[in-house]
């Protein structure tokens, strides 16, 4: 039995488009760049954040393939930590002509609904806009874009719009539902 999947693509075309979210009150939230590109840590974040919302496109990659993605110049992973525990991440991918894609963004389920997502997204978008400062071989950022879909968290689209992203494309397709990849083999809920 197939399901309808809607994918929305959103963009910002100026750093002035970003409407940052304040840090959540009453918590120690730290956002830091993963300075050493580690396939193992990246896979942990990917499965921990995306396991319950059907992320699976990278699960068939070998460790060397995953590592090659992370080592591409202009690829960055920014991790949010609440009281020292990884809470979620943003992965940036510098593309041609000053375009930066937010390839992955999300929170580990235990950290959702706590005010962290807006702050992490704000921080990640700001890092997309100033990416060329850390990668001098990359041109200045002219556009930041991402996509979200009807399988993502219920607050995803609203968060993107509140941060200043504008819709530029919508696609709808029928897909066969897959089993939730989970955070580890056999993980259900």
C-alpha positions, 0 to 999 in steps of 0.5 A: 500500500503506497502513501502520499509523500509531499516534499517542500523546498525552501530558501533564503536569498539574503542573510537578512532573511534570517529571523533568529530564535532566542536560546531556550531559557533555563537550560545550558545549550551549547552548539559546536562544530564537529571539528573532526569529520567522523563517519561514526558520530555522523551516523549516530546523529543521523539515526538518532534524529531520523530513526523515527521519521523514516530517514534511510537514504544514507543507511546503505552507505559504507563507512568510506562513502559516509566519510567521503561526504563529511570530508568534502570541503565546505561540509560542516556538522554543527551539534547542539548539546543540552547539559553535555548531551547531544540533542540534535544537529545541522549538516551543511553542504557547500554547493556550486555558485555560493549555494549552501544546502542544509542537508540534515537538521533535527533533534533527537526525540527526547529533546523535541518540544523543548525550544531547542529546534528554533535556536539550533536552526537559527545557528545553523542558518547563520553558519551557512551564511558565513561558511566562506569565512571558514572555507576561503576556497568557497565563494560567499554564500548567496543562497541557503536552501533545504527541503522538508517532507510530510514525514518530518516532525509536525513543527518542522515547516513552521520552524523553517518559516519562522526563521525566514525561509520561503517556499520555492517548490513542492513535489508530491509522489506516491511511495511505498512505506518502509520500516522505520530504520530506528536508532539501531537494528530492531529499534521500534519506538 
